């Protein structure tokens, strides 16, 4: 009987104190949550440097004027070469409007695109070979290319730039040629380097992987001036000079590049 009365009194006390206890409770203060990190917008404005690798394809035309009185036809033909390449580039970009990017870039590229053409001598006015190994061989080798170009591009996304480029170009080309007739002992040969001016145009796509690093792929077309012709007179044939000449040199370049923007 006493235990039952004690239990009843305790239960009544708890029920009476419940509302007051609940009133003293305050909602839990939520834990502090840091704001999400926001990546700064990508900007293309700034100086950059980088390197390139790829391939080059060259095309040149050449001609040989046969010695007067030899009774053989002059020759002419084209010769194509190809080579791997490697180089460096540097420039400055300015982003405006706000999806356009204008810049100026200079580059230097090593290559060794060599083309050659060899033609057997034929009797004047015919296609009949002279024979005996009489032939003219002409070569051209593009040793390096350089350019100073403008770039204008549009941002298809904040990190992807599609651009066109063009400007002035220079190329160092090694020329060589030989005209020989073993049967008569005639031999005329020449070889020299010529640094030619020209133009270059092209385009590409560049992807800004981070704020500082970008990867590009581009194609450039170089058109270099022709080389001065040379005339060679073998000592044993003072009245029989050979004249060699080369036309414009065209070079196509496909390459990828990695750049670091400061």
DOLUMRO-886706 format. One record per atom (N, C-alpha, C, CB): residue in one letter; x, y negated, z. Coordinates in pm, whole numbers, padded with zeros to 5 digits, always signed. Glycine has a CB too. Layout:
% DOLUMRO-886706
AXYZ/...
***
This chain:
% DOLUMRO-886706
X+00084+00119+00000/X+00000+00000+00000/X+00088-00125+00000/X-00095+00000+00122/X+00193-00124+00080/X+00283-00240+00085/X+00358-00256-00046/X+00382-00225+00200/X+00402-00142-00109/X+00474-00149-00237/X+00385-00204-00346/X+00527-00010-00278/X+00259-00163-00343/X+00166-00212-00446/X+00145-00360-00431/X+00031-00138-00438/X+00131-00410-00308/X+00112-00553-00285/X+00233-00633-00327/X+00081-00579-00140/X+00356-00577-00298/X+00480-00647-00336/X+00492-00658-00487/X+00603-00575-00280/X+00457-00553-00559/X+00464-00553-00706/X+00369-00657-00764/X+00430-00413-00762/X+00250-00666-00707/X+00151-00761-00756/X+00197-00903-00736/X+00017-00739-00685/X+00259-00931-00618/X+00306-01066-00589/X+00417-01106-00687/X+00357-01077-00442/X+00512-01011-00713/X+00625-01037-00805/X+00576-01065-00945/X+00722-00919-00807/X+00481-00986-00994/X+00428-01005-01129/X+00362-01140-01143/X+00330-00895-01164/X+00286-01180-01037/X+00218-01308-01042/X+00317-01422-01048/X+00127-01326-00922/X+00431-01409-00976/X+00532-01514-00974/X+00598-01529-01110/X+00638-01484-00868/X+00623-01416-01175/X+00686-01421-01309/X+00594-01486-01408/X+00724-01280-01358/X+00463-01449-01404/X+00367-01508-01498/X+00354-01657-01477/X+00231-01441-01484/X+00361-01700-01351/X+00345-01842-01321/X+00467-01922-01367/X+00322-01862-01171/X+00587-01862-01357/X+00710-01936-01391/X+00740-01933-01539/X+00827-01878-01316/X+00676-01840-01616/X+00707-01823-01759/X+00693-01949-01839/X+00620-01719-01818/X+00575-02017-01833/X+00562-02138-01916/X+00664-02245-01883/X+00424-02196-01900/X+00694-02263-01754/X+00792-02365-01716/X+00931-02330-01769/X+00797-02380-01564/X+00968-02199-01768/X+01099-02155-01818/X+01110-02175-01967/X+01124-02007-01784/X+00999-02142-02034/X+00999-02160-02180/X+01010-02305-02218/X+00873-02100-02241/X+00949-02394-02136/X+00955-02537-02167/X+01095-02592-02156/X+00863-02614-02076/X+01176-02528-02064/X+01313-02575-02046/X+01406-02533-02160/X+01369-02524-01916/X+01364-02433-02241/X+01449-02386-02351/X+01448-02487-02464/X+01404-02247-02402/X+01562-02515-02525/X+01570-02603-02642/X+01617-02521-02761/X+01666-02724-02617/X+01572-02559-02878/X+01617-02482-02997/X+01768-02482-03004/X+01558-02542-03128/X+01826-02369-03057/X+01971-02357-03069/X+02023-02453-03176/X+02011-02211-03102/X+02126-02526-03139/X+02187-02617-03235/X+02261-02536-03341/X+02283-02717-03165/X+02228-02557-03468/X+02294-02476-03572/X+02444-02502-03572/X+02235-02506-03712/X+02523-02398-03609/X+02668-02411-03616/X+02707-02503-03731/X+02734-02272-03632/X+02819-02580-03717/X+02864-02671-03821/X+02908-02593-03944/X+02980-02760-03770/X+02864-02638-04059/X+02898-02571-04185/X+02967-02673-04274/X+02769-02512-04256/X+03091-02641-04316/X+03168-02733-04400/X+03102-02746-04536/X+03314-02684-04416/X+03105-02864-04593/X+03048-02881-04727/X+03125-02800-04829/X+03048-03030-04767/X+03059-02755-04935/X+03128-02674-05036/X+03237-02757-05104/X+03028-02620-05142/X+03345-02687-05140/X+03455-02754-05208/X+03413-02791-05350/X+03581-02664-05210/X+03444-02910-05391/X+03408-02959-05524/X+03536-02977-05605/X+03328-03092-05516/X+03543-02912-05721/X+03660-02924-05807/X+03655-03057-05879/X+03667-02807-05908/X+03766-03128-05877/X+03772-03257-05945/X+03751-03238-06094/X+03907-03327-05919/X+03686-03330-06163/X+03662-03317-06306/X+03792-03304-06384/X+03582-03435-06358/X+03792-03223-06491/X+03909-03208-06576/X+03933-03336-06655/X+03892-03087-06670/X+04058-03380-06661/X+04092-03495-06745/X+04208-03457-06836/X+04129-03620-06658/X+04203-03504-06958/X+04307-03474-07055/X+04409-03586-07065/X+04245-03448-07191/X+04388-03696-06997/X+04480-03808-07005/X+04610-03775-06934/X+04417-03934-06945/X+04722-03798-07002/X+04851-03776-06940/X+04956-03727-07037/X+04837-03679-06828/X+05081-03727-06988/X+05193-03675-07065/X+05201-03523-07049/X+05326-03742-07021/X+05256-03456-07151/X+05270-03311-07144/X+05391-03267-07226/X+05141-03240-07195/X+05442-03148-07192/X+05549-03084-07268/X+05511-02937-07281/X+05690-03102-07199/X+05573-02869-07378/X+05540-02728-07394/X+05628-02660-07496/X+05397-02714-07434/X+05598-02533-07519/X+05671-02451-07615/X+05576-02378-07708/X+05760-02351-07543/X+05627-02336-07826/X+05546-02271-07928/X+05617-02147-07982/X+05515-02369-08042/X+05539-02049-08024/X+05590-01935-08100/X+05488-01904-08209/X+05615-01810-08008/X+05535-01845-08319/X+05442-01814-08427/X+05514-01765-08549/X+05358-01934-08462/X+05460-01799-08666/X+05516-01755-08794/X+05505-01867-08895/X+05445-01627-08846/X+05597-01865-08995/X+05599-01966-09101/X+05607-01897-09236/X+05718-02064-09082/X+05542-01959-09336/X+05544-01909-09474/X+05584-02026-09564/X+05404-01848-09517/X+05689-02007-09644/X+05739-02115-09729/X+05717-02082-09877/X+05888-02139-09702/X+05709-02188-09958/X+05693-02173-10103/X+05770-02286-10172/X+05541-02175-10145/X+05857-02248-10266/X+05936-02345-10342/X+05944-02299-10488/X+06079-02360-10281/X+05950-02395-10578/X+05975-02367-10720/X+06116-02412-10755/X+05870-02438-10812/X+06182-02337-10845/X+06316-02374-10887/X+06335-02348-11035/X+06420-02298-10807/X+06431-02419-11095/X+06459-02400-11237/X+06609-02409-11264/X+06383-02504-11322/X+06651-02339-11368/X+06791-02340-11414/X+06793-02379-11560/X+06859-02200-11393/X+06875-02477-11594/X+06893-02519-11732/X+07017-02450-11787/X+06904-02674-11745/X+06999-02364-11887/X+07109-02285-11941/X+07211-02373-12013/X+07055-02178-12036/X+07336-02332-12015/X+07439-02409-12088/X+07407-02416-12237/X+07577-02346-12067/X+07429-02533-12293/X+07407-02550-12437/X+07505-02462-12514/X+07422-02698-12479/X+07455-02400-12619/X+07540-02318-12703/X+07550-02174-12658/X+07676-02376-12708/X+07493-02140-12541/X+07498-02001-12496/X+07392-01915-12563/X+07482-01995-12345/X+07293-01981-12622/X+07189-01905-12692/X+07100-01824-12599/X+07253-01814-12791/X+07079-01874-12475/X+06990-01804-12382/X+06883-01901-12333/X+07071-01746-12261/X+06774-01845-12288/X+06663-01925-12236/X+06693-01976-12095/X+06533-01844-12236/X+06648-02094-12065/X+06649-02142-11926/X+06545-02063-11847/X+06619-02296-11919/X+06555-02068-11716/X+06463-01992-11632/X+06396-02084-11530/X+06536-01877-11560/X+06282-02042-11485/X+06213-02112-11375/X+06123-02012-11305/X+06129-02235-11429/X+06096-02037-11179/X+06010-01947-11102/X+05991-01997-10961/X+06069-01806-11100/X+05904-01929-10890/X+05881-01967-10750/X+05933-01858-10659/X+05731-01993-10724/X+05958-01896-10536/X+06006-01799-10438/X+05944-01830-10304/X+06160-01800-10429/X+05893-01726-10242/X+05821-01735-10115/X+05903-01669-10005/X+05681-01670-10126/X+05897-01728-09887/X+05966-01672-09772/X+05877-01672-09649/X+06093-01749-09744/X+05916-01598-09549/X+05841-01593-09423/X+05937-01568-09309/X+05730-01484-09427/X+05895-01607-09189/X+05983-01593-09073/X+05904-01616-08946/X+06101-01690-09082/X+05954-01561-08835/X+05906-01601-08704/X+05957-01742-08674/X+05951-01500-08594/X+05897-01807-08575/X+05942-01940-08538/X+05929-01960-08388/X+05863-02047-08612/X+06000-02058-08339/X+05991-02098-08199/X+06026-02244-08188/X+06082-02011-08110/X+05965-02314-08095/X+05994-02457-08085/X+05942-02519-07958/X+05936-02528-08201/X+05954-02651-07952/X+05910-02728-07836/X+05826-02845-07885/X+06031-02779-07752/X+05739-02895-07797/X+05657-03011-07830/X+05638-03097-07704/X+05519-02968-07888/X+05606-03224-07726/X+05579-03317-07616/X+05489-03426-07668/X+05711-03376-07557/X+05406-03481-07578/X+05315-03586-07624/X+05238-03650-07512/X+05220-03530-07724/X+05143-03733-07552/X+05057-03803-07457/X+04914-03802-07512/X+05107-03950-07431/X+04818-03768-07425/X+04675-03768-07461/X+04601-03873-07380/X+04613-03629-07438/X+04497-03929-07441/X+04410-04024-07372/X+04265-03984-07398/X+04437-04171-07419/X+04190-03956-07290/X+04049-03916-07301/X+03961-04039-07293/X+04012-03814-07191/X+03862-04048-07384/X+03773-04164-07385/X+03636-04121-07433/X+03830-04278-07475/X+03539-04201-07407/X+03405-04205-07468/X+03295-04106-07433/X+03422-04195-07602/X+03294-04010-07340/X+03408-03955-07267/X+03453-03821-07322/X+03374-03942-07121/X+03397-03778-07436/X+03425-03644-07487/X+03528-03643-07599/X+03299-03581-07535/X+03595-03755-07622/X+03696-03762-07726/X+03834-03776-07665/X+03667-03880-07821/X+03932-03719-07736/X+04071-03725-07690/X+04158-03767-07808/X+04117-03588-07632/X+04237-03872-07786/X+04334-03914-07887/X+04473-03902-07828/X+04306-04061-07935/X+04568-03859-07910/X+04703-03844-07860/X+04808-03857-07969/X+04718-03713-07792/X+04932-03863-07926/X+05048-03866-08014/X+05142-03755-07969/X+05120-04006-08013/X+05192-03677-08066/X+05277-03563-08033/X+05394-03552-08128/X+05196-03433-08035/X+05510-03517-08073/X+05627-03486-08154/X+05670-03343-08127/X+05742-03584-08123/X+05727-03278-08229/X+05771-03140-08209/X+05893-03108-08295/X+05658-03043-08242/X+05964-03003-08256/X+06078-02950-08331/X+06065-02799-08331/X+06215-02997-08269/X+06081-02738-08450/X+06059-02595-08465/X+06174-02530-08541/X+05926-02568-08538/X+06229-02424-08485/X+06329-02344-08555/X+06259-02234-08632/X+06434-02285-08455/X+06306-02210-08754/X+06256-02098-08834/X+06365-02056-08932/X+06124-02137-08910/X+06340-01953-09009/X+06437-01905-09108/X+06360-01841-09224/X+06539-01803-09045/X+06266-01919-09278/X+06183-01869-09388/X+06263-01877-09519/X+06050-01950-09400/X+06305-01763-09570/X+06394-01758-09687/X+06322-01695-09807/X+06523-01680-09655/X+06325-01767-09919/X+06268-01716-10043/X+06374-01706-10151/X+06153-01804-10090/X+06360-01609-10240/X+06460-01587-10344/X+06393-01545-10474/X+06562-01481-10300/X+06456-01583-10586/X+06407-01544-10717/X+06526-01514-10808/X+06316-01656-10778/X+06524-01398-10871/X+06632-01359-10962/X+06572-01321-11097/X+06714-01242-10903/X+06626-01381-11204/X+06576-01354-11338/X+06692-01322-11433/X+06496-01475-11390/X+06674-01216-11509/X+06775-01177-11609/X+06774-01275-11725/X+06750-01033-11659/X+06890-01300-11783/X+06898-01386-11899/X+06835-01317-12020/X+07045-01424-11928/X+06771-01398-12102/X+06715-01347-12228/X+06764-01436-12343/X+06559-01344-12223/X+06774-01376-12460/X+06821-01450-12576/X+06722-01560-12612/X+06841-01356-12696/X+06776-01671-12658/X+06699-01791-12687/X+06583-01761-12782/X+06789-01899-12747/X+06464-01802-12739/X+06344-01787-12821/X+06285-01648-12820/X+06375-01824-12959/X+06339-01558-12739/X+06287-01421-12731/X+06276-01380-12584/X+06379-01322-12809/X+06225-01263-12563/X+06222-01205-12430/X+06317-01089-12417/X+06083-01162-12395/X+06413-01081-12510/X+06508-00970-12511/X+06620-00997-12410/X+06566-00948-12653/X+06643-00906-12315/X+06748-00928-12216/X+06886-00932-12279/X+06743-00819-12110/X+06970-01020-12225/X+07108-01027-12269/X+07183-00901-12227/X+07177-01151-12213/X+07150-00848-12109/X+07212-00728-12058/X+07344-00756-11989/X+07232-00629-12169/X+07405-00650-11941/X+07534-00663-11875/X+07528-00729-11739/X+07626-00739-11962/X+07407-00742-11682/X+07393-00803-11550/X+07385-00953-11551/X+07506-00762-11465/X+07371-01015-11670/X+07360-01161-11677/X+07228-01205-11615/X+07372-01211-11825/X+07234-01292-11515/X+07112-01332-11443/X+07135-01461-11366/X+07066-01221-11347/X+07027-01525-11332/X+07030-01644-11246/X+06949-01615-11120/X+06973-01769-11321/X+07007-01643-11005/X+06940-01622-10877/X+06935-01755-10803/X+07014-01515-10791/X+06816-01789-10752/X+06798-01914-10678/X+06731-01883-10544/X+06714-02016-10759/X+06772-01957-10439/X+06721-01934-10304/X+06689-02065-10236/X+06823-01855-10221/X+06601-02057-10136/X+06579-02169-10044/X+06545-02111-09908/X+06465-02265-10095/X+06599-02172-09803/X+06576-02126-09666/X+06540-02245-09579/X+06701-02053-09610/X+06422-02243-09519/X+06380-02349-09427/X+06441-02318-09290/X+06223-02360-09418/X+06532-02405-09244/X+06603-02380-09118/X+06532-02441-08997/X+06744-02434-09126/X+06475-02560-09014/X+06397-02618-08904/X+06297-02718-08958/X+06490-02686-08801/X+06196-02745-08876/X+06090-02841-08908/X+06071-02933-08788/X+05957-02768-08944/X+06034-03057-08815/X+06002-03153-08708/X+05890-03243-08757/X+06128-03237-08666/X+05815-03296-08664/X+05704-03385-08702/X+05671-03483-08591/X+05580-03304-08739/X+05608-03593-08631/X+05550-03690-08538/X+05407-03712-08585/X+05632-03826-08533/X+05310-03671-08500/X+05171-03663-08545/X+05077-03732-08448/X+05130-03518-08563/X+04965-03775-08502/X+04852-03816-08419/X+04758-03697-08402/X+04778-03936-08481/X+04685-03697-08290/X+04584-03592-08265/X+04453-03659-08227/X+04632-03494-08151/X+04344-03612-08286/X+04211-03659-08249/X+04123-03537-08230/X+04152-03756-08357/X+04065-03525-08110/X+03986-03407-08080/X+03857-03438-08008/X+04067-03312-07999/X+03769-03339-08009/X+03639-03349-07941/X+03627-03236-07840/X+03521-03345-08044/X+03578-03268-07721/X+03562-03170-07614/X+03428-03098-07630/X+03572-03238-07474/X+03433-02974-07677/X+03309-02897-07689/X+03262-02851-07551/X+03330-02775-07781/X+03355-02836-07458/X+03327-02822-07315/X+03433-02906-07245/X+03330-02668-07267/X+03417-02934-07116/X+03519-03015-07049/X+03661-02959-07059/X+03484-03031-06905/X+03672-02827-07080/X+03804-02765-07082/X+03847-02715-07219/X+03807-02651-06986/X+03768-02734-07322/X+03802-02684-07457/X+03800-02799-07556/X+03702-02572-07501/X+03915-02821-07619/X+03933-02930-07714/X+03954-02875-07854/X+04052-03019-07673/X+03874-02922-07949/X+03893-02891-08091/X+03949-03016-08157/X+03757-02845-08160/X+04060-03004-08230/X+04127-03125-08277/X+04183-03110-08419/X+04240-03161-08182/X+04199-03226-08483/X+04271-03237-08610/X+04398-03317-08584/X+04182-03306-08721/X+04500-03293-08667/X+04628-03360-08645/X+04696-03386-08779/X+04718-03276-08554/X+04780-03489-08784/X+04852-03519-08906/X+04955-03629-08883/X+04756-03560-09017/X+05055-03632-08970/X+05158-03735-08956/X+05274-03713-09050/X+05208-03740-08814/X+05390-03763-09010/X+05510-03751-09091/X+05588-03628-09047/X+05598-03880-09080/X+05667-03574-09142/X+05739-03450-09114/X+05879-03456-09175/X+05662-03329-09168/X+05966-03373-09120/X+06102-03356-09172/X+06132-03207-09172/X+06208-03437-09087/X+06211-03166-09269/X+06251-03026-09275/X+06392-03013-09329/X+06153-02946-09359/X+06471-02926-09269/X+06605-02898-09319/X+06601-02769-09399/X+06708-02889-09203/X+06635-02779-09527/X+06627-02664-09617/X+06765-02639-09677/X+06521-02688-09729/X+06807-02513-09675/X+06933-02474-09739/X+06901-02418-09877/X+07011-02369-09652/X+06966-02475-09979/X+06947-02431-10117/X+07075-02365-10167/X+06908-02551-10208/X+07057-02260-10246/X+07173-02198-10310/X+07129-02136-10442/X+07237-02090-10217/X+07226-02124-10534/X+07194-02068-10666/X+07321-02015-10732/X+07125-02173-10756/X+07303-01915-10817/X+07414-01858-10893/X+07365-01823-11033/X+07471-01733-10821/X+07441-01861-11132/X+07417-01820-11270/X+07542-01747-11316/X+07384-01945-11363/X+07528-01621-11354/X+07645-01540-11383/X+07623-01449-11504/X+07683-01457-11262/X+07728-01434-11583/X+07729-01338-11695/X+07860-01260-11685/X+07717-01412-11836/X+07855-01143-11621/X+07977-01065-11605/X+08046-01033-11737/X+07947-00938-11532/X+07968-01023-11844/X+08028-00989-11972/X+08125-01093-12024/X+07921-00967-12073/X+08097-01221-11997/X+08185-01329-12044/X+08268-01389-11932/X+08102-01439-12110/X+08238-01352-11808/X+08308-01409-11694/X+08254-01543-11651/X+08452-01423-11726/X+08138-01580-11703/X+08079-01709-11666/X+08019-01699-11526/X+07971-01752-11769/X+08051-01797-11441/X+07997-01801-11305/X+07983-01945-11260/X+08086-01720-11206/X+07859-01987-11234/X+07831-02119-11179/X+07748-02100-11053/X+07757-02212-11283/X+07791-02159-10942/X+07718-02142-10817/X+07720-02270-10737/X+07776-02026-10734/X+07619-02289-10654/X+07608-02406-10569/X+07536-02370-10440/X+07535-02520-10642/X+07558-02449-10338/X+07488-02431-10211/X+07499-02557-10127/X+07545-02311-10134/X+07391-02601-10067/X+07392-02723-09988/X+07267-02728-09900/X+07400-02848-10079/X+07273-02813-09797/X+07159-02839-09710/X+07100-02976-09742/X+07199-02832-09560/X+06970-02985-09730/X+06902-03112-09756/X+06792-03131-09652/X+06843-03116-09901/X+06795-03244-09582/X+06688-03278-09488/X+06588-03366-09561/X+06744-03351-09360/X+06468-03312-09583/X+06366-03379-09664/X+06258-03441-09577/X+06305-03281-09762/X+06204-03553-09623/X+06087-03612-09560/X+05961-03549-09618/X+06085-03766-09580/X+05850-03572-09550/X+05724-03521-09600/X+05609-03556-09509/X+05731-03372-09619/X+05500-03483-09526/X+05382-03502-09444/X+05338-03368-09386/X+05268-03566-09525/X+05256-03375-09283/X+05202-03254-09221/X+05058-03281-09176/X+05289-03209-09100/X+04970-03185-09198/X+04832-03193-09153/X+04794-03057-09093/X+04735-03232-09269/X+04692-03058-09009/X+04649-02931-08951/X+04540-02951-08847/X+04766-02859-08888/X+04521-02850-08766/X+04419-02854-08662/X+04434-02736-08569/X+04280-02857-08723/X+04355-02739-08461/X+04364-02630-08365/X+04261-02641-08255/X+04500-02626-08305/X+04273-02550-08160/X+04187-02544-08043/X+04277-02532-07920/X+04085-02424-08052/X+04247-02610-07816/X+04326-02607-07694/X+04236-02586-07574/X+04408-02736-07678/X+04278-02498-07485/X+04198-02462-07366/X+04277-02502-07241/X+04165-02307-07364/X+04218-02589-07160/X+04279-02630-07034/X+04246-02524-06929/X+04229-02771-06989/X+04342-02438-06899/X+04320-02330-06804/X+04312-02382-06661/X+04431-02225-06816/X+04394-02483-06631/X+04393-02549-06500/X+04410-02698-06525/X+04506-02492-06404/X+04425-02776-06417/X+04448-02919-06433/X+04581-02947-06501/X+04442-02990-06299/X+04676-02854-06492/X+04810-02879-06545/X+04847-02793-06666/X+04910-02857-06438/X+04791-02673-06676/X+04833-02580-06782/X+04724-02566-06889/X+04866-02442-06722/X+04770-02565-07015/X+04676-02544-07126/X+04739-02453-07231/X+04635-02679-07190/X+04653-02383-07303/X+04693-02288-07407/X+04628-02330-07537/X+04654-02141-07369/X+04707-02331-07645/X+04655-02376-07774/X+04688-02277-07886/X+04710-02514-07808/X+04607-02284-07991/X+04637-02215-08115/X+04614-02314-08227/X+04549-02086-08133/X+04710-02324-08323/X+04696-02423-08428/X+04760-02378-08558/X+04756-02554-08383/X+04716-02445-08667/X+04775-02422-08799/X+04819-02556-08854/X+04673-02352-08895/X+04941-02561-08909/X+04997-02682-08967/X+05045-02654-09108/X+05112-02738-08880/X+05026-02752-09197/X+05073-02740-09335/X+05170-02854-09363/X+04954-02741-09436/X+05295-02818-09397/X+05399-02916-09426/X+05421-02925-09577/X+05532-02878-09354/X+05437-03047-09627/X+05470-03071-09767/X+05594-03158-09770/X+05350-03139-09845/X+05710-03098-09808/X+05839-03166-09803/X+05883-03204-09944/X+05944-03077-09736/X+05955-03316-09954/X+06001-03364-10083/X+06099-03268-10148/X+06065-03501-10067/X+06116-03283-10280/X+06206-03196-10355/X+06351-03233-10328/X+06177-03205-10505/X+06440-03139-10358/X+06583-03163-10342/X+06641-03217-10472/X+06656-03033-10299/X+06749-03292-10460/X+06818-03341-10579/X+06880-03224-10654/X+06926-03445-10541/X+06874-03227-10787/X+06934-03122-10867/X+07085-03129-10865/X+06883-03129-11009/X+07149-03018-10894/X+07295-03014-10901/X+07338-02955-11035/X+07354-02931-10783/X+07451-03001-11082/X+07509-02950-11207/X+07647-02895-11177/X+07516-03062-11317/X+07672-02772-11219/X+07798-02705-11191/X+07865-02669-11323/X+07775-02578-11103/X+07992-02706-11337/X+08068-02673-11458/X+08185-02583-11419/X+08120-02803-11529/X+08179-02455-11453/X+08290-02366-11421/X+08419-02410-11491/X+08256-02222-11462/X+08530-02397-11423/X+08658-02444-11478/X+08692-02377-11611/X+08770-02419-11379/X+08655-02251-11624/X+08689-02179-11746/X+08595-02210-11861/X+08689-02031-11720/X+08486-02286-11832/X+08387-02319-11934/X+08353-02468-11923/X+08257-02231-11919/X+08449-02555-11957/X+08430-02699-11935/X+08315-02759-12014/X+08554-02771-11970/X+08276-02697-12120/X+08166-02752-12200/X+08035-02681-12176/X+08200-02746-12345/X+08025-02604-12068/X+07905-02524-12046/X+07856-02536-11902/X+07932-02376-12080/X+07806-02655-11864/X+07755-02671-11727/X+07619-02604-11708/X+07744-02820-11691/X+07590-02564-11586/X+07459-02514-11546/X+07395-02615-11453/X+07470-02374-11477/X+07269-02641-11472/X+07195-02735-11387/X+07087-02661-11310/X+07134-02849-11470/X+07081-02686-11179/X+06982-02624-11092/X+06897-02733-11026/X+07050-02534-10984/X+06770-02708-11009/X+06684-02803-10939/X+06574-02728-10866/X+06623-02907-11037/X+06527-02791-10757/X+06422-02732-10675/X+06308-02832-10658/X+06476-02688-10538/X+06187-02784-10653/X+06070-02872-10638/X+06039-02893-10491/X+05948-02813-10712/X+05920-02947-10464/X+05871-02963-10327/X+05870-02828-10256/X+05730-03025-10327/X+05888-02833-10126/X+05878-02714-10041/X+05752-02727-09955/X+06005-02696-09953/X+05666-02627-09962/X+05547-02622-09879/X+05565-02514-09772/X+05420-02594-09964/X+05526-02546-09651/X+05540-02450-09541/X+05409-02446-09462/X+05659-02488-09448/X+05354-02328-09445/X+05240-02307-09358/X+05285-02248-09226/X+05135-02216-09425/X+05235-02302-09116/X+05276-02258-08983/X+05153-02222-08900/X+05360-02369-08911/X+05152-02102-08846/X+05049-02060-08750/X+05120-02029-08618/X+04966-01935-08803/X+05074-02091-08509/X+05146-02074-08384/X+05054-02090-08264/X+05260-02172-08375/X+05102-02039-08151/X+05035-02061-08023/X+05132-02137-07933/X+04990-01924-07957/X+05078-02217-07843/X+05163-02297-07757/X+05109-02304-07614/X+05178-02437-07813/X+05200-02319-07523/X+05166-02336-07381/X+05220-02472-07337/X+05224-02218-07291/X+05133-02554-07274/X+05172-02690-07235/X+05151-02712-07087/X+05092-02793-07315/X+05236-02799-07031/X+05221-02842-06892/X+05197-02992-06891/X+05346-02806-06806/X+05084-03037-06833/X+05051-03178-06823/X+05089-03232-06687/X+04902-03200-06850/X+05157-03345-06686/X+05203-03406-06560/X+05090-03482-06492/X+05322-03500-06586/
***
